Amino acid sequence: MFQQIWDLIAIPLGFIMKYCYIFVHDILNLPIAYIWALFLFTLITKILLFPLSLKQQKSSAKMAAFQPLMADVQKTYANDKKRQQEEMLKLQEEMGYNPMSGCLPLLIQFPIIFGLIEVIYKPLTYMLTVPAELVSELTSITNSLVTTSNTRLIETSIIEQIKTNIGAFSSLTANPEYADWIERIANLDMSIGSINLWDVPSLQNPSLVWLIPAFSVVTMLASSLINLRTSGSADAQGGAQSRVMMIVMSLMFAVFSFMYPAGFSLYWAFQNIILIGQSFLLKRIVDPEKLKEQMRLEMEEKKKSAKKKKKNIVKIKDEKTGEVIEKELSVAELEKLRLQKARTLKDSPYDC
């Protein structure tokens, strides 16, 4: 079932990748066209997700403003964890703060990542959109030439065999309906020198393909450090926690990069490079320090309003001076004031 879901996500991503490849290969005639197409694909997806990134920037600033209030609650109820949790939830509700609001861009990344992995494994189906019947014919011939233990690699095996043993596909190249498709497959270069982007890096077999995950981890650390500085997250209270999270995420990515094809790591490296530029752009659009101060003032105002409401502070008119003042009333006094207002309305000459 999960495979069907990823296949469904891979269709629109493959569509984007297809036209990125056509643009750089057929129109611009650039070398290593697949690499440029992958970069263009990454740029387009980041542009589409930019509104969410902007929302995340604002959420980070709000989190920085909210942290002192959280610290007060944690300190006040340090010995009562249950009460601490209750007061924390109450505070979030009063201040209108949702700690999960900044997670949406990260969650959206996961379907893009796994959908892209399918596009990398199956470039004939999703990127070149080769007819299914031709892919089936090519699969049969390739299976007779090589044994592929991982069925997900069959389409990349087809590309290798067409490039190195085109004579084995003579029955198909002789068919005018298929000849053009096979030529397109032969021209598809998914490699950087001797590194194939469908190869999965192996800890047991060190090779040049390790360079791509290493490059991705370095760019991820650089992007995270710059984002901490430009988003206002590197403050005294939350900076240490953010840096720990950055290291943990980098280590997790390093593990994932040895589980999936090198093309996935290259996509992540491109994304990190684009994120560096995006961090500076977001800082110009939304200054985190100004936004943090604005959020802090708004929260303080909400806090004061909540206290006034809790203490029954109301605005009344002073009978002597005529000045409107704020006064704290008891429940009995508040009820008396309501009765007086009700009688005044009842005795009004305009009463129907």
C-alpha positions as CSV (number, residue, x, y, z in Angstrom):
1,M,0.0,0.0,0.0
2,F,2.8,2.4,0.9
3,Q,4.4,1.7,-2.5
4,Q,1.2,2.7,-4.2
5,I,1.1,6.0,-2.2
6,W,4.7,6.8,-3.1
7,D,4.0,6.0,-6.7
8,L,1.0,8.4,-6.6
9,I,3.2,11.2,-5.2
10,A,6.0,10.4,-7.7
11,I,3.7,11.2,-10.7
12,P,3.5,15.0,-10.2
13,L,7.2,15.1,-9.1
14,G,8.2,13.2,-12.2
15,F,6.2,15.6,-14.3
16,I,8.2,18.5,-12.8
17,M,11.5,16.7,-13.2
18,K,10.6,15.8,-16.8
19,Y,10.2,19.4,-17.9
20,C,13.2,20.5,-15.9
21,Y,15.2,17.9,-17.9
22,I,13.7,19.0,-21.2
23,F,14.6,22.6,-20.5
24,V,18.3,22.0,-19.6
25,H,18.9,19.1,-22.1
26,D,16.8,20.0,-25.1
27,I,16.7,23.8,-24.9
28,L,19.9,24.8,-23.1
29,N,21.9,21.8,-24.2
30,L,23.9,21.8,-20.9
31,P,26.3,19.0,-20.0
32,I,25.3,16.8,-17.1
33,A,21.8,17.8,-17.8
34,Y,20.2,15.4,-15.2
35,I,22.2,17.1,-12.5
36,W,21.1,20.6,-13.6
37,A,17.5,19.3,-13.9
38,L,17.7,18.0,-10.3
39,F,18.9,21.4,-9.1
40,L,16.1,23.2,-11.1
41,F,13.6,20.7,-9.6
42,T,14.8,21.5,-6.1
43,L,14.6,25.2,-6.8
44,I,11.0,24.9,-8.1
45,T,9.8,22.9,-5.1
46,K,11.4,25.4,-2.6
47,I,9.7,28.3,-4.4
48,L,6.3,26.4,-4.1
49,L,7.0,25.9,-0.4
50,F,8.2,29.4,0.3
51,P,4.9,30.6,1.9
52,L,5.2,27.8,4.4
53,S,8.8,28.7,5.0
54,L,7.7,32.3,5.7
55,K,5.1,31.0,8.2
56,Q,7.8,28.9,9.8
57,Q,10.0,32.0,10.2
58,K,7.2,33.8,12.0
59,S,6.6,30.7,14.2
60,S,10.2,30.6,15.2
61,A,10.0,34.3,16.3
62,K,6.8,33.6,18.2
63,M,8.5,30.6,19.9
64,A,11.4,32.8,21.0
65,A,9.0,35.3,22.5
66,F,7.0,32.5,24.2
67,Q,10.0,30.8,25.8
68,P,10.3,33.2,28.8
69,L,6.6,32.6,29.7
70,M,7.2,28.8,29.5
71,A,10.2,29.1,31.7
72,D,8.2,30.9,34.4
73,V,5.6,28.1,34.4
74,Q,8.3,25.5,34.6
75,K,10.0,27.3,37.5
76,T,6.7,27.9,39.4
77,Y,5.5,24.3,39.2
78,A,8.9,22.6,39.1
79,N,7.8,20.0,41.8
80,D,4.4,19.3,40.3
81,K,4.7,18.0,36.7
82,K,1.0,17.4,36.3
83,R,0.1,21.0,37.2
84,Q,3.0,22.2,35.1
85,Q,1.6,20.5,32.1
86,E,-1.9,21.8,32.7
87,E,-0.6,25.4,33.2
88,M,1.5,25.1,30.0
89,L,-1.5,24.0,28.0
90,K,-3.6,26.8,29.5
91,L,-0.8,29.3,28.7
92,Q,-0.7,28.2,25.1
93,E,-4.4,28.5,24.8
94,E,-4.5,32.0,26.3
95,M,-1.6,33.2,24.2
96,G,-2.8,31.6,21.0
97,Y,0.4,29.7,20.5
98,N,0.7,26.3,18.8
99,P,4.2,24.7,19.2
100,M,3.5,22.5,16.2
101,S,2.7,25.3,13.8
102,G,6.2,25.5,12.5
103,C,6.4,21.7,11.7
104,L,4.3,21.7,8.5
105,P,7.2,22.6,6.0
106,L,9.2,19.7,7.5
107,L,6.3,17.3,7.3
108,I,5.7,18.2,3.6
109,Q,9.3,17.4,2.9
110,F,8.8,13.7,3.6
111,P,6.4,12.9,0.8
112,I,8.6,15.0,-1.6
113,I,11.7,13.0,-0.5
114,F,10.2,9.6,-0.9
115,G,8.4,10.6,-4.1
116,L,11.7,11.8,-5.5
117,I,13.4,8.6,-4.5
118,E,10.8,6.8,-6.7
119,V,11.6,9.2,-9.6
120,I,15.3,8.4,-9.2
121,Y,14.7,4.7,-9.2
122,K,12.2,4.8,-12.1
123,P,13.3,7.5,-14.5
124,L,11.8,5.7,-17.5
125,T,8.3,5.6,-15.9
126,Y,8.2,9.0,-14.2
127,M,10.6,11.3,-15.9
128,L,10.9,10.2,-19.6
129,T,7.3,8.7,-19.4
130,V,8.3,5.8,-21.6
131,P,5.1,3.7,-22.5
132,A,4.5,0.9,-20.0
133,E,4.5,-1.8,-22.7
134,L,8.0,-0.7,-23.8
135,V,9.2,-0.7,-20.2
136,S,7.9,-4.2,-19.9
137,E,9.7,-5.3,-23.1
138,L,12.9,-3.7,-22.0
139,T,12.6,-5.3,-18.5
140,S,12.3,-8.8,-20.1
141,I,15.4,-8.3,-22.2
142,T,17.4,-6.8,-19.3
143,N,16.4,-9.6,-17.0
144,S,17.8,-12.1,-19.5
145,L,21.1,-10.2,-19.6
146,V,21.7,-9.5,-15.9
147,T,20.4,-10.6,-12.6
148,T,19.0,-7.7,-10.5
149,S,18.5,-8.6,-6.9
150,N,16.8,-5.3,-6.2
151,T,13.7,-5.0,-8.4
152,R,13.6,-1.2,-7.8
153,L,16.8,-1.0,-9.8
154,I,15.5,-2.6,-12.9
155,E,14.9,0.7,-14.8
156,T,18.4,2.0,-14.1
157,S,19.7,-1.5,-15.1
158,I,17.9,-1.0,-18.4
159,I,19.7,2.4,-18.9
160,E,23.1,0.7,-18.3
161,Q,22.4,-2.2,-20.7
162,I,21.2,0.1,-23.5
163,K,24.3,2.3,-23.1
164,T,26.7,-0.7,-23.0
165,N,24.9,-3.4,-25.0
166,I,22.6,-1.8,-27.4
167,G,22.8,-4.8,-29.8
168,A,20.8,-6.8,-27.3
169,F,17.8,-4.6,-28.0
170,S,17.9,-4.8,-31.8
171,S,14.4,-6.3,-31.9
172,L,13.1,-3.1,-30.4
173,T,15.4,-0.5,-32.1
174,A,14.2,-1.9,-35.4
175,N,10.7,-0.9,-34.5
176,P,10.1,2.8,-35.6
177,E,7.6,3.2,-32.8
178,Y,10.2,2.3,-30.1
179,A,13.4,3.6,-31.7
180,D,13.0,7.2,-30.6
181,W,12.3,6.2,-27.0
182,I,15.3,4.0,-26.9
183,E,17.5,6.8,-28.2
184,R,16.2,9.1,-25.4
185,I,17.0,6.4,-22.9
186,A,20.5,6.1,-24.3
187,N,21.1,9.8,-24.0
188,L,19.9,10.0,-20.4
189,D,23.0,10.4,-18.2
190,M,22.3,10.0,-14.5
191,S,25.9,10.2,-13.4
192,I,28.7,12.5,-12.2
193,G,31.8,11.0,-13.7
194,S,31.9,7.5,-12.4
195,I,29.2,8.1,-9.8
196,N,25.8,6.8,-10.7
197,L,23.0,8.7,-8.9
198,W,21.0,5.5,-8.4
199,D,23.8,3.9,-6.5
200,V,23.2,3.4,-2.7
201,P,26.4,4.3,-0.7
202,S,27.7,1.3,1.2
203,L,29.6,1.3,4.4
204,Q,31.2,-2.0,3.5
205,N,32.5,-0.8,0.1
206,P,34.0,2.7,0.3
207,S,33.9,4.5,-3.0
208,L,33.6,7.9,-4.6
209,V,29.8,7.8,-4.1
210,W,30.6,8.7,-0.5
211,L,31.4,12.2,-1.6
212,I,27.8,13.1,-2.2
213,P,26.5,12.2,1.3
214,A,29.5,14.0,2.8
215,F,28.8,17.1,0.7
216,S,25.1,16.9,1.8
217,V,26.0,16.7,5.5
218,V,28.4,19.6,5.3
219,T,25.8,21.8,3.4
220,M,23.2,20.8,5.9
221,L,25.3,21.9,8.9
222,A,26.1,25.2,7.1
223,S,22.5,25.8,6.3
224,S,21.3,25.0,9.8
225,L,23.9,27.3,11.4
226,I,23.0,30.2,9.1
227,N,19.3,29.6,9.7
228,L,19.8,29.7,13.4
229,R,21.4,33.1,13.1
230,T,19.0,34.6,10.6
231,S,15.7,33.3,12.2
232,G,16.4,34.5,15.7
233,S,16.5,31.0,17.1
234,A,20.1,31.2,18.4
235,D,19.1,33.1,21.6
236,A,20.4,32.3,25.0
237,Q,17.4,30.2,26.0
238,G,16.7,28.2,22.9
239,G,20.0,28.3,21.0
240,A,21.6,25.4,22.8
241,Q,18.6,23.2,22.2
242,S,18.5,24.2,18.6
243,R,22.1,23.4,18.1
244,V,21.7,20.0,19.6
245,M,18.7,19.4,17.3
246,M,20.8,20.5,14.4
247,I,23.5,17.9,15.2
248,V,21.0,15.1,15.8
249,M,19.2,15.8,12.5
250,S,22.6,15.9,10.6
251,L,23.5,12.5,12.1
252,M,20.1,11.1,11.2
253,F,20.5,12.3,7.6
254,A,23.9,10.8,7.4
255,V,22.3,7.4,8.3
256,F,19.5,7.9,5.7
257,S,22.0,8.8,3.0
258,F,23.5,5.2,3.2
259,M,20.0,3.7,2.8
260,Y,18.8,5.6,-0.3
261,P,20.3,6.4,-3.7
262,A,23.0,9.1,-4.1
263,G,20.5,11.2,-6.1
264,F,18.5,11.7,-2.9
265,S,21.6,13.1,-1.1
266,L,22.4,15.4,-4.0
267,Y,18.9,16.7,-3.9
268,W,19.3,17.4,-0.2
269,A,22.6,19.2,-0.8
270,F,21.0,21.4,-3.5
271,Q,18.1,22.1,-1.0
272,N,20.6,23.1,1.7
273,I,22.4,25.5,-0.7
274,I,19.1,27.1,-1.7
275,L,18.0,27.3,2.0
276,I,21.1,29.4,2.7
277,G,20.0,32.0,0.2
278,Q,16.4,31.7,1.4
279,S,17.5,32.4,5.0
280,F,18.9,35.8,4.1
281,L,15.8,36.6,2.0
282,L,13.5,35.7,4.8
283,K,15.5,37.9,7.2
284,R,15.0,40.8,4.8
285,I,11.2,40.1,4.5
286,V,10.6,39.3,8.2
287,D,13.1,40.7,10.7
288,P,13.0,38.0,13.4
289,E,14.1,40.5,16.2
290,K,11.4,43.0,15.4
291,L,8.8,40.2,15.0
292,K,9.9,38.6,18.2
293,E,9.5,42.0,20.1
294,Q,6.0,42.4,18.4
295,M,5.0,38.9,19.5
296,R,6.3,39.6,23.0
297,L,4.3,42.7,23.4
298,E,1.1,41.0,22.0
299,M,1.6,38.1,24.5
300,E,2.1,40.6,27.4
301,E,-1.1,42.4,26.4
302,K,-3.0,39.1,26.3
303,K,-1.5,38.2,29.7
304,K,-2.7,41.5,31.2
305,S,-6.1,41.1,29.7
306,A,-6.4,37.6,31.1
307,K,-5.4,38.9,34.6
308,K,-8.0,41.7,34.4
309,K,-10.7,39.3,33.4
310,K,-9.7,36.9,36.2
311,K,-9.7,39.7,38.8
312,N,-13.1,41.2,37.5
313,I,-11.4,44.5,36.5
314,V,-14.0,46.7,34.8
315,K,-14.2,50.2,33.4
316,I,-16.6,52.4,35.3
317,K,-17.3,56.2,35.3
318,D,-16.3,58.1,38.4
319,E,-19.5,60.0,39.6
320,K,-17.4,63.0,41.0
321,T,-14.9,63.6,38.2
322,G,-16.7,61.9,35.3
323,E,-13.5,60.2,34.4
324,V,-13.6,56.5,33.2
325,I,-11.4,54.4,35.4
326,E,-10.5,50.7,35.9
327,K,-11.5,49.2,39.2
328,E,-11.3,45.7,40.6
329,L,-14.7,44.5,41.9
330,S,-15.7,41.6,44.0
331,V,-18.3,39.1,42.6
332,A,-21.0,40.7,44.8
333,E,-20.0,44.2,43.7
334,L,-20.0,43.2,40.1
335,E,-23.5,41.7,40.4
336,K,-24.7,44.9,42.1
337,L,-23.4,47.0,39.3
338,R,-25.2,44.8,36.8
339,L,-28.5,45.2,38.7
340,Q,-28.0,49.0,38.7
341,K,-27.5,49.0,35.0
342,A,-30.6,46.8,34.5
343,R,-32.8,49.2,36.6
344,T,-31.4,52.2,34.7
345,L,-32.4,50.7,31.4
346,K,-35.8,49.8,32.7
347,D,-36.5,53.3,34.0
348,S,-35.3,54.9,30.8
349,P,-38.0,57.2,29.2
350,Y,-37.2,55.7,25.8
351,D,-38.2,52.2,27.1
352,C,-40.9,50.7,25.0
